[in-house]
Amino acid sequence: MSTSSADLAVLVADASIGIDTLWGGDVTCPSGTGRFVADCWFSDEPLPRAYRHPAAAVLRATGGVSAAKPELGAIDEYLAAVDLPATLRELRREAVALGSLRGRYLEGLATCLGVMWELALEQLGRGPEVPYERCVRASTGREPAPSRPEALRRRVVELLGDAGRRAADGPGLVEAVDRWRRERLVRRDDIPALAARTIAELDGLAAQHLAPHLPPALRRVPRANIRFLPIEDAWFSGSMNYLGRARRPDGEPEYEATYEINAALQISEPEFRQLVSHEVVPGHVTTFALLQNLHWRREVGFEASVLTMNTRAATLFEGIANNAILIAHGAAEVDQLPDRGLQLGVLLALLQDAAKSQASWMTWAERKPQGEVAAALRHDYLVSEERADKLSGAWGRHPLLGRMCLPAYQAGTDLVARLRARYPPERLLPVLYGAHGLVDVTTIEAALG
């Protein structure tokens, strides 16, 4: 006999939060500096035993297996009490027995969490190195491969020429892009006002080009309830933290989030506009808010309330976010965006996400040293020095993020772009944003029929 819906929710919670805790994450932390695998916990359900066990607090405080010197005693105590292998086996068994679109989603989730478990054992020296190919297949549903930035870079050359910045596709292109970026650099003090204006503009566009294709109940959900917060010395460029804990008097969620932006980020105004579309509307905040509403109305399962990084769903979410600026404008291609500055900013953002995949490939498939990876990201993908350093270092060389997270951006972007070319928005967008059930990069085409 299959488990009940409540028992299945417990399995999802223990598996997701257990792996998150093992890697040192804290899903209740309001800051991206404390979150890791579990991106959110916006249900009203109590946190599972995998979070509440006394040893879990030690792992969250010390960084779990991510720490330079893991607290092995606390890890052993935790694993003795929270049997993650058994939980993952049971979750997979129930997913297969379910046999539906939801079951396939949960089976994919179990696969990804299982690889993260094996990576944790590798990190502790208690298991073999997990093959790079297996990590990428788990989180993206496709084989790893090097990125091909040539077409994007050629279009950058053309647009720079239109803007009076003639440069050949070579060493001078990096300098030309740097100059273009400096001339349009967003100052830290300008971020709050610029973010507010950009969010209002994009939310208005989403009301025109996204909302009409969604079920009526979802059209009323706030798509961009967010605050921008500067953060110093972060190892990430920015972190969207979907909180989702606040409630209105009638019990409906307020769909609130924050975005922590790295104060050292070197970003132009057009790139910033793309960033807001990616992180806020109609990207991540919109996606999570719509899923929270669907969960609150019991139209999707519990797994929609504890969304996780390094998974097939996260890859789809990145694909939505990277296509969000086009969705907002009702545009099929970058060249259809309303001004060439924005087109250039979007191309540079797409190159940056291709650079993430390339950083992963060069680091783990080709075993290149960090300096060589950073130089390639600067020259071939036109990223800033700050981005080249972090993508080749803190991100690219991380045993989990480098192998499962970084390849997700381009994989998701490519998939959503292909789907947008094949299906009209009235058919694709409701499925993409979860109105027909929670989907990932390997199940969405089945949901589209």
C-alpha positions as CSV (number, residue, x, y, z in Angstrom):
1,M,0.0,0.0,0.0
2,S,1.3,3.5,-0.9
3,T,1.9,6.0,1.8
4,S,-0.7,8.8,2.4
5,S,-0.2,12.3,1.1
6,A,0.8,13.4,4.6
7,D,3.4,10.6,4.8
8,L,4.8,11.5,1.4
9,A,5.2,15.1,2.5
10,V,7.2,13.9,5.5
11,L,9.5,12.0,3.2
12,V,10.0,15.0,1.0
13,A,10.6,17.2,4.0
14,D,13.1,14.9,5.7
15,A,15.0,14.2,2.4
16,S,15.2,17.8,1.3
17,I,16.0,19.3,4.7
18,G,18.2,16.4,5.7
19,I,20.5,16.9,2.7
20,D,20.4,20.7,3.2
21,T,21.4,20.3,6.8
22,L,24.2,17.9,6.0
23,W,25.7,20.5,3.7
24,G,25.3,23.2,6.4
25,G,22.1,25.0,5.0
26,D,19.4,26.6,7.1
27,V,16.1,27.0,5.3
28,T,14.8,29.4,7.9
29,C,17.7,31.8,7.5
30,P,16.4,35.1,5.9
31,S,19.7,35.6,4.1
32,G,21.3,33.8,1.2
33,T,24.5,33.5,3.3
34,G,22.7,30.8,5.4
35,R,20.6,29.0,2.8
36,F,22.1,26.3,0.6
37,V,20.1,23.4,-0.9
38,A,16.6,24.1,0.4
39,D,15.6,27.4,-1.2
40,C,12.3,28.0,0.8
41,W,9.9,26.6,3.4
42,F,6.7,28.6,2.9
43,S,4.2,26.0,4.0
44,D,2.6,26.3,7.5
45,E,3.8,22.8,8.3
46,P,6.2,22.3,11.2
47,L,9.9,21.8,10.3
48,P,10.7,18.1,10.1
49,R,12.8,16.0,12.5
50,A,15.7,16.3,10.1
51,Y,15.8,20.1,11.0
52,R,15.0,19.8,14.7
53,H,17.5,17.1,15.8
54,P,20.1,18.7,18.2
55,A,23.0,17.7,16.0
56,A,21.4,19.6,13.1
57,A,22.0,22.9,14.8
58,V,25.7,22.1,15.1
59,L,25.9,21.3,11.4
60,R,24.1,24.6,10.5
61,A,26.5,26.6,12.7
62,T,29.6,24.9,11.4
63,G,28.9,24.5,7.7
64,G,28.3,20.7,7.7
65,V,30.3,18.9,5.1
66,S,31.1,22.2,3.3
67,A,33.3,23.3,6.2
68,A,37.0,23.4,5.9
69,K,37.2,21.1,8.9
70,P,33.8,19.4,9.3
71,E,32.6,18.5,12.8
72,L,32.7,14.8,12.3
73,G,31.2,14.0,15.7
74,A,28.1,16.0,15.0
75,I,27.9,14.6,11.4
76,D,28.0,11.0,12.7
77,E,25.5,11.8,15.5
78,Y,23.2,13.4,12.9
79,L,23.4,10.5,10.4
80,A,22.8,7.9,13.1
81,A,19.6,9.7,14.0
82,V,18.4,10.8,10.6
83,D,18.8,7.9,8.2
84,L,19.1,9.7,4.9
85,P,19.8,6.7,2.7
86,A,16.7,5.0,3.9
87,T,14.6,8.2,3.5
88,L,15.9,8.6,-0.1
89,R,15.2,5.0,-0.9
90,E,11.6,5.3,0.4
91,L,11.0,8.6,-1.4
92,R,12.1,7.0,-4.7
93,R,10.0,3.9,-4.1
94,E,6.9,6.0,-3.4
95,A,7.6,8.2,-6.4
96,V,7.8,5.2,-8.7
97,A,4.6,3.7,-7.2
98,L,2.8,7.0,-7.8
99,G,3.5,6.7,-11.5
100,S,2.0,10.1,-12.4
101,L,3.6,13.4,-13.6
102,R,4.0,14.1,-9.9
103,G,5.7,10.8,-9.3
104,R,8.2,11.5,-12.1
105,Y,8.9,14.8,-10.6
106,L,9.5,13.3,-7.1
107,E,11.6,10.5,-8.7
108,G,13.8,13.2,-10.3
109,L,14.0,15.0,-6.9
110,A,15.1,11.8,-5.2
111,T,17.8,11.2,-7.9
112,C,19.3,14.7,-7.4
113,L,19.2,14.5,-3.6
114,G,20.8,11.0,-3.9
115,V,23.7,12.5,-5.9
116,M,24.1,15.2,-3.3
117,W,24.3,12.5,-0.6
118,E,27.1,10.8,-2.6
119,L,28.9,14.1,-3.0
120,A,28.7,14.6,0.8
121,L,30.3,11.2,1.3
122,E,33.0,12.1,-1.2
123,Q,33.6,15.3,0.6
124,L,34.1,13.4,3.9
125,G,36.4,10.9,2.3
126,R,33.9,8.1,2.8
127,G,33.0,7.4,-0.8
128,P,34.5,7.6,-4.3
129,E,34.5,10.7,-6.4
130,V,31.1,11.1,-8.1
131,P,31.5,11.2,-11.9
132,Y,31.0,14.7,-13.3
133,E,28.7,13.3,-16.0
134,R,26.4,11.8,-13.4
135,C,26.1,15.1,-11.5
136,V,25.2,17.1,-14.6
137,R,22.7,14.5,-15.9
138,A,21.0,14.4,-12.5
139,S,20.4,18.2,-12.2
140,T,19.9,19.1,-15.9
141,G,18.6,15.9,-17.6
142,R,21.3,16.2,-20.3
143,E,24.9,15.3,-20.9
144,P,27.7,17.9,-20.0
145,A,29.3,19.7,-22.9
146,P,31.4,22.9,-23.4
147,S,29.5,26.1,-24.1
148,R,29.6,27.8,-27.5
149,P,29.6,31.6,-27.0
150,E,30.6,32.6,-30.6
151,A,27.1,33.6,-31.9
152,L,26.3,35.7,-28.8
153,R,29.7,37.3,-28.9
154,R,29.3,38.2,-32.6
155,R,26.1,39.9,-31.9
156,V,27.7,41.8,-29.0
157,V,30.3,43.1,-31.5
158,E,27.5,44.3,-33.8
159,L,25.6,46.1,-31.1
160,L,28.8,47.8,-29.7
161,G,29.5,49.0,-33.2
162,D,25.9,50.5,-33.4
163,A,26.7,52.2,-30.1
164,G,29.9,53.8,-31.5
165,R,32.2,51.3,-29.8
166,R,33.8,49.4,-32.7
167,A,35.8,46.4,-31.7
168,A,36.9,43.2,-33.4
169,D,36.1,39.8,-31.8
170,G,39.4,39.4,-29.9
171,P,41.3,40.9,-27.0
172,G,40.0,44.4,-27.7
173,L,36.4,43.2,-27.3
174,V,36.8,42.7,-23.5
175,E,38.1,46.2,-23.1
176,A,35.3,47.6,-25.3
177,V,32.7,45.8,-23.1
178,D,34.4,47.0,-19.9
179,R,34.2,50.6,-21.2
180,W,30.6,50.2,-22.2
181,R,29.8,48.7,-18.8
182,R,31.7,51.5,-16.9
183,E,29.8,54.2,-18.8
184,R,26.5,52.7,-17.6
185,L,27.6,51.4,-14.3
186,V,24.9,51.2,-11.6
187,R,26.0,53.0,-8.4
188,R,25.2,51.4,-5.1
189,D,23.2,54.4,-3.9
190,D,21.0,54.2,-7.1
191,I,20.0,50.6,-6.6
192,P,16.8,51.1,-4.5
193,A,15.2,53.7,-6.8
194,L,16.4,51.9,-10.0
195,A,15.0,48.6,-8.7
196,A,11.7,50.1,-7.8
197,R,11.3,51.7,-11.3
198,T,12.4,48.6,-13.1
199,I,10.1,46.3,-11.1
200,A,7.1,48.6,-11.8
201,E,7.9,48.6,-15.5
202,L,8.4,44.8,-15.7
203,D,5.3,44.0,-13.6
204,G,3.3,46.2,-15.9
205,L,4.7,44.3,-18.9
206,A,3.9,40.9,-17.2
207,A,0.3,42.1,-16.7
208,Q,0.1,42.4,-20.5
209,H,2.1,39.4,-21.7
210,L,2.0,36.8,-18.9
211,A,-1.1,37.3,-16.7
212,P,-3.7,36.9,-19.4
213,H,-2.4,33.4,-20.2
214,L,-2.7,32.2,-16.5
215,P,-5.8,30.9,-14.7
216,P,-7.8,33.8,-13.2
217,A,-6.8,32.9,-9.6
218,L,-3.1,33.3,-10.5
219,R,-3.6,36.7,-12.2
220,R,-4.4,38.2,-8.8
221,V,-1.2,36.9,-7.0
222,P,1.4,39.7,-6.3
223,R,4.3,39.0,-8.7
224,A,7.0,41.2,-7.2
225,N,6.7,41.7,-3.4
226,I,10.4,42.1,-2.8
227,R,13.0,44.4,-1.0
228,F,16.5,44.9,-2.4
229,L,19.2,44.7,0.3
230,P,22.9,45.4,-0.3
231,I,25.3,42.9,1.2
232,E,29.1,43.2,1.7
233,D,31.8,40.6,0.7
234,A,29.3,37.9,-0.4
235,W,30.6,35.0,-2.5
236,F,27.6,35.4,-4.7
237,S,26.5,38.2,-7.0
238,G,23.1,38.2,-5.5
239,S,20.6,36.0,-3.7
240,M,16.9,36.0,-4.1
241,N,15.5,34.8,-0.8
242,Y,11.8,33.8,-1.1
243,L,10.4,34.0,2.5
244,G,6.7,33.4,2.0
245,R,6.0,33.3,5.8
246,A,3.8,36.4,6.2
247,R,0.1,36.0,6.1
248,R,-2.9,38.4,5.6
249,P,-5.8,38.5,8.0
250,D,-7.7,36.0,5.9
251,G,-4.7,33.6,6.0
252,E,-3.5,34.1,2.4
253,P,0.2,34.5,2.0
254,E,1.8,37.9,1.3
255,Y,4.3,36.3,-1.1
256,E,7.2,38.3,0.2
257,A,10.9,38.0,-0.7
258,T,14.2,39.9,-0.5
259,Y,17.1,40.2,-2.9
260,E,20.6,40.6,-1.5
261,I,22.8,42.2,-4.0
262,N,26.6,42.1,-3.7
263,A,27.9,45.7,-3.2
264,A,30.9,44.9,-5.3
265,L,28.9,43.8,-8.3
266,Q,30.0,45.5,-11.5
267,I,26.9,45.8,-13.6
268,S,25.5,48.2,-16.2
269,E,22.0,49.6,-16.1
270,P,20.8,47.4,-19.0
271,E,22.3,44.3,-17.3
272,F,20.5,45.4,-14.1
273,R,17.2,45.5,-15.9
274,Q,17.8,41.9,-17.1
275,L,18.8,40.9,-13.6
276,V,15.5,42.3,-12.1
277,S,13.5,40.4,-14.8
278,H,15.5,37.2,-13.8
279,E,15.3,37.5,-10.1
280,V,11.9,39.2,-9.6
281,V,9.3,39.6,-12.3
282,P,8.4,37.5,-14.2
283,G,11.4,35.4,-13.1
284,H,12.1,33.8,-9.7
285,V,9.8,35.8,-7.3
286,T,6.9,35.5,-9.7
287,T,7.5,31.8,-10.2
288,F,7.7,31.1,-6.4
289,A,4.7,33.3,-5.6
290,L,2.5,31.5,-8.2
291,L,3.6,28.1,-6.8
292,Q,3.0,29.3,-3.2
293,N,-0.6,30.3,-4.2
294,L,-1.1,27.0,-6.0
295,H,0.1,25.1,-2.8
296,W,-2.0,27.3,-0.6
297,R,-5.0,26.4,-2.7
298,R,-4.0,22.7,-2.6
299,E,-3.5,22.5,-6.3
300,V,0.1,21.2,-6.1
301,G,1.8,19.0,-3.6
302,F,3.9,19.7,-0.6
303,E,7.1,19.5,-2.6
304,A,6.2,22.8,-4.2
305,S,6.7,24.5,-0.8
306,V,10.3,23.3,-0.2
307,L,11.9,24.0,-3.5
308,T,15.6,22.9,-3.8
309,M,18.7,24.0,-5.6
310,N,20.8,21.6,-7.7
311,T,17.7,19.8,-9.0
312,R,15.8,19.5,-12.2
313,A,13.2,21.9,-11.0
314,A,15.9,24.5,-10.2
315,T,17.2,24.1,-13.7
316,L,13.8,24.9,-15.1
317,F,13.4,27.9,-12.8
318,E,16.7,29.3,-14.1
319,G,15.5,28.7,-17.6
320,I,12.3,30.7,-16.9
321,A,14.3,33.5,-15.3
322,N,16.7,33.8,-18.2
323,N,13.8,34.0,-20.6
324,A,11.9,36.3,-18.3
325,I,12.8,39.5,-20.0
326,L,11.5,38.1,-23.3
327,I,8.3,36.8,-21.7
328,A,7.7,40.2,-20.1
329,H,8.0,42.0,-23.5
330,G,6.1,39.3,-25.4
331,A,9.2,38.9,-27.6
332,A,10.4,35.8,-29.3
333,E,14.1,36.8,-29.7
334,V,16.5,39.2,-28.1
335,D,16.6,41.3,-31.2
336,Q,12.9,42.1,-30.7
337,L,13.5,43.9,-27.4
338,P,12.7,47.6,-27.5
339,D,16.1,49.2,-27.4
340,R,19.6,48.1,-28.3
341,G,21.1,48.9,-25.0
342,L,18.8,46.4,-23.4
343,Q,19.6,43.9,-26.1
344,L,23.3,44.2,-25.4
345,G,22.7,43.9,-21.6
346,V,20.6,40.7,-22.1
347,L,23.3,39.2,-24.4
348,L,26.0,39.9,-21.8
349,A,23.8,38.3,-19.2
350,L,23.3,35.2,-21.4
351,L,27.1,35.1,-21.9
352,Q,27.5,35.1,-18.2
353,D,25.3,32.1,-17.7
354,A,27.1,30.3,-20.5
355,A,30.2,31.2,-18.6
356,K,28.8,29.4,-15.6
357,S,28.4,26.2,-17.6
358,Q,31.9,26.6,-19.1
359,A,33.4,27.2,-15.6
360,S,31.9,23.9,-14.6
361,W,33.1,22.1,-17.7
362,M,36.7,23.4,-17.6
363,T,37.0,22.8,-13.9
364,W,35.5,19.3,-13.7
365,A,35.7,17.8,-17.2
366,E,39.0,19.3,-18.3
367,R,40.6,19.8,-14.8
368,K,41.9,23.2,-15.7
369,P,43.5,25.4,-13.0
370,Q,41.5,28.4,-11.7
371,G,43.6,31.0,-13.5
372,E,43.1,29.4,-16.9
373,V,39.4,29.2,-16.3
374,A,39.1,32.8,-15.2
375,A,41.0,34.0,-18.2
376,A,38.7,32.1,-20.6
377,L,35.6,33.5,-18.9
378,R,36.9,37.0,-19.3
379,H,38.1,36.6,-22.9
380,D,35.4,34.3,-24.4
381,Y,32.4,35.2,-22.3
382,L,33.1,38.9,-21.6
383,V,32.3,38.7,-17.9
384,S,33.7,41.2,-15.4
385,E,36.8,40.5,-13.4
386,E,34.7,40.0,-10.3
387,R,32.4,37.5,-12.0
388,A,35.4,35.6,-13.6
389,D,37.0,35.3,-10.2
390,K,33.9,34.0,-8.4
391,L,32.7,31.6,-11.2
392,S,36.2,30.1,-11.6
393,G,36.8,29.9,-7.8
394,A,34.1,29.9,-5.1
395,W,31.4,28.6,-7.4
396,G,33.3,26.6,-10.0
397,R,35.5,24.7,-7.6
398,H,32.8,23.9,-5.0
399,P,32.3,20.2,-5.0
400,L,28.5,20.4,-5.3
401,L,27.7,23.8,-6.9
402,G,30.5,23.4,-9.5
403,R,29.1,20.1,-10.7
404,M,25.3,20.4,-10.2
405,C,24.4,24.1,-10.0
406,L,26.5,25.9,-12.6
407,P,25.5,23.7,-15.5
408,A,21.8,24.4,-14.8
409,Y,21.7,27.9,-16.1
410,Q,22.4,27.3,-19.7
411,A,20.6,24.0,-19.7
412,G,17.4,25.6,-18.4
413,T,17.8,28.6,-20.7
414,D,18.2,26.4,-23.8
415,L,15.2,24.3,-22.9
416,V,12.8,27.1,-22.2
417,A,13.9,28.9,-25.4
418,R,13.2,25.8,-27.4
419,L,9.8,25.4,-25.8
420,R,8.9,29.1,-26.5
421,A,9.8,28.6,-30.1
422,R,7.5,25.5,-30.4
423,Y,4.5,26.4,-28.3
424,P,2.3,29.6,-28.3
425,P,2.3,31.5,-25.0
426,E,-1.3,30.6,-24.1
427,R,-0.3,26.9,-24.1
428,L,3.2,27.1,-22.7
429,L,3.1,29.7,-20.0
430,P,0.5,28.1,-17.7
431,V,2.5,24.9,-17.7
432,L,5.8,26.7,-17.3
433,Y,4.6,28.4,-14.1
434,G,3.0,25.4,-12.5
435,A,-0.7,25.8,-13.3
436,H,-0.9,22.3,-14.6
437,G,1.2,20.8,-11.8
438,L,4.8,21.2,-10.6
439,V,7.2,20.3,-13.4
440,D,10.9,20.2,-14.1
441,V,13.2,20.0,-17.1
442,T,12.5,16.3,-17.7
443,T,8.7,16.3,-17.1
444,I,7.5,19.6,-18.7
445,E,7.1,18.3,-22.2
446,A,4.9,15.5,-20.9
447,A,2.7,18.1,-19.2
448,L,2.5,20.0,-22.5
449,G,1.2,16.8,-24.2
